[in-house]
Each structure stands twice: as C-alpha cells, then as structure tokens.
Amino acid sequence: MAGHRNAPLTPEGRLRLCLRVDAGRPLAHVASEAGISRRCLAKWYARWLSHGEDGLHDRTSRPAASPARTPGDVADLVEALRRQTKHGPVRLAADLKRLHDVTLAPATIHRILTRRGLNRLRDLDPPTGEPLQQVIRYEHDQPGDMIHVDVKKLGRIPTGGGWRIHGIGTHAARASKRAGPGTGRVGYVYLHTALDDHSRLAYTESLEDERAASAAAFWRRAVAFFTEHDVTPIHRVLTDNGACYRSRTWAAALAETCTRHKRTRPYTPRTNGKVERFHSTLAREWAYVRAYTSERDRQAALADFLNYYNHERPHTALGGQPPVSRTASSDYRITFGHPPEPMDVFPRQLALDDFVEPTS
C-alpha cells in the first residue's frame, strides 16, 4: 500500500520509533516527537513485539471471512461458460439462469472473471479459451530464410468516393455504390502481401481475387521483387490454410523457386503475425489514411506507400531503421505500371511433395 506524501510513518519510520521505545524512552515522548498520537505508536509497538519487522507493514483491508461471497462451485461454472462461449457478463448471467437455474448479477460475474483473469477476451486463446501463454517472438537470421504471405480483403471504393466522403446512409453514398461496373456492385479487392521475416521488406499487390492462379502469379512477381533486393534464395514461405495455398498450382509455383511451404496452425493468425501487423499498418497508413475519390485513386498511392515503407519509414523492431537497411540496400523502387518480370531461371526443379509440409 502506498502512503501519501505527507505520511509521518513508513515501515522504516515505525521501526525507528519502536527501537527508541526499546531503548527506554517513554511511549508518549516518542509519539510526541514523531507528531503522532500515543495510541497510534502503542499499536505499532505491540505489533513489533508480536511479529517483529513483518508486523510493521500495512495489512490488507480484505476481511478474514466473506460469508456472502459467491460459492466456489458457482464461480467455477461461470469460468467454464466463459471459456466455452466467450460471452460477456450480461449474456453469461442469462446463460446461467437458462441452463443451470442460477441467478447472478452481471456485476458479480464481472468480479468473478476479474479475480480469475478472464475479464479480457484478448487474454484468452480463441480456439481453446485458455489464458494466452507468454508471447514467443522469433526472427530468422538472414533475409530469405522465411517469407510471410497473406491476403487481406478490402471493400472497393466506388467512383466519386464512398461514405467517407458523402457520409453514412446519404443519398450520394448510395448512388455511388450503384455506379459499379457490370452488376452495379462495388465489390472487393484482395491485397496479396509477401513480407520477409528478417528485414520486414514488403511487397503487396491489389488483385481481383484470391484464387490459386492469382496467388501463384503473385508469388512469382514477389520473388522477382525480393531478387532485386538480393533477398535470394527464399528457403521457406509461411501461409495460412486458405484454399489458394492448399492448391497444386501454388505448390508448383513454390517448386519453381525451391521454396519449402509451411502452414500456420488453424485459427492461429498470430503465428503469421508479422504480415498481419503489416496489413494493419497498410490499412491505417494507406487504405484509410484519407478519403479517396475512387479505387483507382487509392491504387495509385499503393506503390508510393510501399516505397516509403521499405526505404524510409522507421521500423521499431529494426531499431528505428527502414526494412531496406537489412538488405543489400538496393535503390530499386516499385512501379506498378511496369511490375518486375517473373524470373526465367530458378534453381533445380524438385517434386511438388518436397515442398508441402502438413499442417502443424
């Protein structure tokens, strides 16, 4: 317990006063010199005689017994439901009443969850409901040892701008959504990203879908981009378990570059956290940094952002240096009007089964 700044007594101060009394000074005289009452000093001196220095520390104000506290078996039931359903206190109160005929106030449930460290969903493992273990951070030693690949789906910006320009629910916003090509639907774009684990060098393309052929073609262009920065050969690539990454088309593209495929554990995106974090940065500093008037307007700004990210933007994990500082420091800049050509010559061809590892 922290005392206020004018507190006349601290555990060390109490000890000194008790030692003065032990030396033969009267309690009243020592208390007067310290500016406290005789009764206060007598209390601390009695604790000193009974428990020594341990008795001079502040005690908790928690009562020795709490007869009205929620029984342990009911608290265990609340914990089990929380881990199973991930519901908040209000829904848990309804679940307890409906399933077990137990009536608890949501505030009581919240206190139970807080005592057991379950009050924040971010601290629970989504698949199992168990408390998250200590975060294990890793970084490969050399560029090209591991490339993280993932896809982020973004809503397309209609011509003339969407609700960020016209306002949510306005007539102009609805009219802009009807201006899409073909069916009139605005649709989505798919951001395919490849990011080097060691250097954080990133390459992103905005494509029309996330099918196997698109993912494979993107991989070939990404390898050409990394080659421009002397990030070669690429030994491993880490993806989730999306359909395009389970295809033989994707496996064939990896076989061309002699890259071994590794997959994340299902429903565990944190394993691929570096590219997930990059997508968060991409959304905040490019996709939604300003109100674009069209999807073409936003796409035109992508290359500039990637060049800024790779060559200029300081990265905390790199000691405030940009990703290119951990590569051969090539001056190559992305220009999507003339994307890098896929490499014509790769290392030796191997069988597809040599590059696909089962899901761990």
BAVEX-764368 format. One record per residue (C-alpha): residue in three letters; x, y, z. Coordinates in steps of 0.25 Angstrom, whole numbers, plus 5000, padded with zeros to 4 digits. Layout:
BEGIN
alaXYZ ...
REM end
This chain:
BEGIN
met500050005000 ala500650144996 gly500550255006 his500250395003 arg501450495002 asn501250555016 ala501150425023 pro501850435036 leu502050285037 thr502650175028 pro503150035031 glu504550095033 gly504050205041 arg503150115050 leu504450025053 arg505250145057 leu504150195067 cys504050055073 leu505550045074 arg505450175082 val504450115092 asp505249985093 ala506450075097 gly505650125109 arg504950255104 pro503450265109 leu502450245098 ala501750375100 his503050455098 val503450375085 ala502050395080 ser502050545082 glu503450555075 ala502850485063 gly501650565063 ile500650445065 ser499750405076 arg500150315087 arg499050215083 cys499650205069 leu501050175074 ala500550075084 lys499850005073 trp501149995064 tyr501949955076 ala501049845080 arg501149785066 trp502649805067 leu502749725080 ser501849615074 his502349605059 gly503649675058 glu503849755045 asp502749685038 gly501749745047 leu502149885043 his501649875029 asp500249915025 arg499249805025 thr498149775014 ser496749825017 arg496149695012 pro495249635023 ala495749505028 ala494349435024 ser493349475014 pro492049395016 ala491349455005 arg492349424994 thr491949344982 pro492149194985 gly493349134978 asp492549034970 val491749144964 ala492949224961 asp493549104954 leu492249094946 val492449244942 glu493849214938 ala493549094930 leu492449164922 arg493349284919 arg494449194913 gln493349114905 thr492549234900 lys493449354901 his492149434905 gly492149554914 pro491549574928 val490149604923 arg490049484914 leu490749394924 ala489649434934 ala488549394924 asp489249264921 leu489449234936 lys487949254938 arg487449174926 leu488449064926 his488649044941 asp487549124948 val488649204955 thr488349354957 leu489549444958 ala489649594955 pro490549634943 ala491449714952 thr491649594961 ile492049514949 his493049624945 arg493649624958 ile493849474957 leu494449484943 thr495349594948 arg495849504960 arg496149394951 gly496849474940 leu495749444930 asn495149584928 arg495849624916 leu495649544903 arg496949584897 asp497649504909 leu496949374904 asp497349274893 pro496149284883 pro496149134880 thr496249074894 gly495849194903 glu497149164911 pro497949284916 leu498949324906 gln500349284908 gln501549374908 val501749434894 ile502849364887 arg503549454877 tyr504449404867 glu505349454856 his506049384845 asp507549414844 gln507649444829 pro506749514818 gly506049404810 asp506049304822 met504549324823 ile503549404815 his502149424821 val501049424811 asp499549464814 val498349524807 lys497549644812 lys496149674807 leu495749814805 gly494449884800 arg494549954787 ile494450104787 pro493250144777 thr493550254767 gly493350384773 gly493650334787 gly492950254797 trp492250284810 arg493550344816 ile493350464806 his491850464805 gly491450424819 ile490850294824 gly489450264819 thr489350384810 his488750384796 ala490050424790 ala490750304797 arg489650204792 ala489750264778 ser491250244777 lys491150094781 arg490150074769 ala491250124760 gly492050004760 pro492349934747 gly491549814741 thr490549774752 gly490649914759 arg491249854771 val492549914776 gly493149784781 tyr494549764787 val496049764784 tyr496949664790 leu498349704795 his499349594794 thr500649624802 ala501949554804 leu502849604815 asp504249564819 asp504349514833 his505749574836 ser505749704829 arg504249734828 leu504349764814 ala502949764808 tyr502349744794 thr500849764792 glu499949754780 ser498449784779 leu497749674771 glu496349644767 asp496249504775 glu497049414784 arg496949294775 ala498149194773 ala498549244759 ser498549394765 ala499349354777 ala500349274769 ala500549384759 phe500749484771 trp501749394777 arg502649394764 arg502549544764 ala502949554779 val504149464777 ala504549554766 phe504449674775 phe505249614786 thr506349574776 glu506449724773 his506849744787 asp507749624787 val506849544796 thr507049414790 pro506949294790 ile505649284798 his505649164807 arg504349164813 val502949224812 leu501949234823 thr500449244819 asp499049214826 asn498249094821 gly497449174811 ala496949094799 cys497949164789 tyr499049124798 arg498648974798 ser498548964783 arg499548894774 thr499649024766 trp500249094778 ala501148974781 ala501648974766 ala502049124768 leu502849094781 ala503548974774 glu504049064763 thr504749154774 cys505149034782 thr504349094794 arg503849004805 his502449024809 lys502049034824 arg500649064829 thr500149124842 arg499249054852 pro497749064848 tyr497149184855 thr498449244860 pro498749364851 arg499749414862 thr500749314856 asn500749394844 gly500749524852 lys501849604844 val500949604831 glu499749624840 arg500349744846 phe500749804833 his499349794828 ser498949874840 thr499949974836 leu499549974822 ala498049994825 arg498450114835 glu499450184827 trp499050154813 ala497650094811 tyr496850194820 val497850304823 arg497050394814 ala495750404807 tyr496050354793 thr495050384781 ser495150254774 glu495850114776 arg496850154764 asp497250274773 arg497550184784 gln498250084776 ala499150194770 ala499650224784 leu500050084787 ala501450084781 asp501850214787 phe501450154801 leu502150024799 asn503450104794 tyr503350194807 tyr503150074816 asn504249994810 his505250114809 glu504950224818 arg503950184829 pro504650154842 his504250014848 thr504249994863 ala504749854862 leu505949894854 gly506450004863 gly505750114856 gln506350074842 pro505550044830 pro505449904825 val506449924813 ser507549954824 arg507549804826 thr507649764811 ala508749794800 ser508149944801 ser507649934786 asp507150064781 tyr506049984773 arg504650054775 ile503349984772 thr502550044760 phe501249964757 gly501150014743 his502349934740 pro502449814750 pro503649734751 glu503749614741 pro503649474747 met504949414748 asp505249324736 val506349234743 phe506149174756 pro506949064764 arg506748924760 gln505348874759 leu504848774770 ala503648694772 leu502448764778 asp502348674790 asp503748724794 phe503148864797 val501848834804 glu501848814819 pro500648764827 thr499848864836 ser500548864849 
REM end
